[in-house]
Amino acid sequence: MPQRAQNTPVCRDCDGFATAAITTGTRNRDGSRTTLRVACRACKGTGHIASVAVLARVGR
């Protein structure tokens, strides 16, 4: 029987695209461009948020 993936809610701040690579426009000594990796603060780079039941259980 096929296994179903868990239905985890997608982070509404980043819409599931939790990490972005931003090119600054400057170049390194080897000629490659300098890039920055930025992660979503709300989901900490996972793209998903914890369900409300889990948050309530942890908070108590």
C-alpha positions in Angstrom: 0.0 0.0 0.0 1.5 3.4 -0.9 2.4 5.7 1.9 0.9 9.2 2.0 3.0 12.2 2.9 2.0 14.2 5.9 0.0 17.3 5.0 2.1 20.0 6.7 0.9 23.6 6.2 3.1 25.9 4.1 4.6 29.0 5.7 2.5 32.0 4.6 5.4 34.4 4.9 7.6 32.7 2.2 5.0 30.4 0.5 7.2 27.4 0.8 10.3 29.0 -0.8 12.2 29.3 2.5 15.7 30.1 1.2 16.7 32.6 -1.4 20.1 33.3 -3.0 20.8 36.9 -3.7 23.6 38.1 -6.0 25.2 41.2 -4.8 26.8 42.2 -8.1 30.4 42.2 -6.8 32.9 39.5 -7.9 35.3 37.4 -5.9 39.0 37.1 -6.9 38.3 34.0 -8.9 35.7 35.8 -11.0 32.6 34.2 -9.4 29.8 36.5 -8.1 29.3 37.0 -4.4 26.0 35.5 -3.3 24.1 35.7 0.0 21.8 32.9 1.3 18.8 34.2 3.2 16.4 32.0 5.2 12.8 32.9 6.2 12.6 34.0 9.8 9.1 32.7 10.4 9.8 29.0 9.5 13.6 29.1 10.0 14.3 27.9 6.5 12.1 24.8 6.4 9.2 26.1 4.3 6.6 24.7 6.6 5.0 25.8 9.9 4.1 23.6 12.9 0.4 22.9 13.4 -1.5 24.8 16.0 -2.0 21.7 18.1 1.8 21.2 18.4 2.4 24.8 19.2 -0.3 24.7 22.0 1.2 21.5 23.5 4.7 22.9 23.5 3.6 26.2 25.1 2.0 24.6 28.1 
